[in-house]
Amino acid sequence: MTELSMQYLGMKLSGPIVVASTPLSESLDNIRHMEDAGASAIVLTSLFEEQLALESRALDEDLSRGTNSFAESLNYLPELNDYRMTHEGYLEHLRRAREAVDIPIMASLNGATSGGWVRFAKEMEQAGAQAIELNTYALVTDRSQTSDEIERLLLELVAGVCKAVKVPVAIKLSQSFTSLPNLCARLEEAGACGVVLFNRFYQPDFDIEALEVRPTLHFSTPSELLPRLHWAAILYGHLKGDIGITGGVHSAEDVLKAIMAGGSVAMMVSALHIHGIEHIARVLADLRYWLEKREYPSLAETRGCLSRRSVPDTSPYDRGNYIKTLSSYSLRQTMAAF
């Protein structure tokens, strides 16, 4: 039987499918179901930087001071009851999740500044987290803030957390950095054991009748996987650490593409909300069938086989692909007109 185990963040996982951060993991029954379905690890739902800040009594008093004059200041941060659990509740859930299953449980911190990340990362480790994922979602709206400053702050944050804990730390990145290969190399120097590609950019929609800007949430589609594959294939072989791929993973084909690009694991969320947690078992069965039909002894053997350093023609990963794609499309359109 084909071996599906993979190595990720220094851990041997039973398979390639990791459940990424999702509210589904707030239920212990769901966590057990995920393990039974074949998930090899679970990243718990994120603890937010803003949540940690609002739980600080001093900050809460500062926020409320003067709000009679500036009522709009109440909307700068979400209300505490918008969050599903306190950080103490999070740590207790982490402890109970570790006891409930045998697969690795990873904690997740979501934020953009150093804040209390180091302290809470230590608490997550003490509560039993076998790895920590730093979900670095930074949306810059201040014109005075430069890309150099954003990267410097990120590197300082990563270095601080990695020095504070002994468990492996992975950095979940957005696509918006100018030079991902350079940044990822510096993240490794700061102590990161891996990177996760990529954070999904949730964008608000406009209600033109009510003249309101409203948050929206759409499940991912397989088309979102493409930029993740592209950058994983470029990074593979140039980093010592692991690459996790998240966003657009729905099928066995998607998992295979993620591994062949150079990923160590494929992370799944939207597909579980759409098809149910048992979808993991179906994907693994399809994956095993594909590999056995082609007589692969292990999934790990396919890792990086379609990466930039492994293919004879690297142009699909470079600017040449941009020119070739647009030129061929223009040519097809011209020929179709005759």
Secondary structure by P-SEA (a helix, b strand, c coil): cccccccccccccccccccccccccccaaaaaaaaaacccccccccccaaaaaaacaaaaaaaaccccccccccccccccccccccaaaaaaaaaaaaaacccbbbbbbbcccccaaaaaaaaaaaacccbbbbcbbbbbccccccaaaaaaaaaaaaaaaaaacccbbbbbbccccccaaaaaaaaaaacccccccccbbbbbbbcccccbbbbbbbbbccccaaaaaaaaaaacccccbbbbbccccccaaaaaaaaaacccbbbbcccccccccaaaaaaaaaaaaaaaaaccccccccccccccccccccccccaaaaaaaaaaaaaaaaaaac
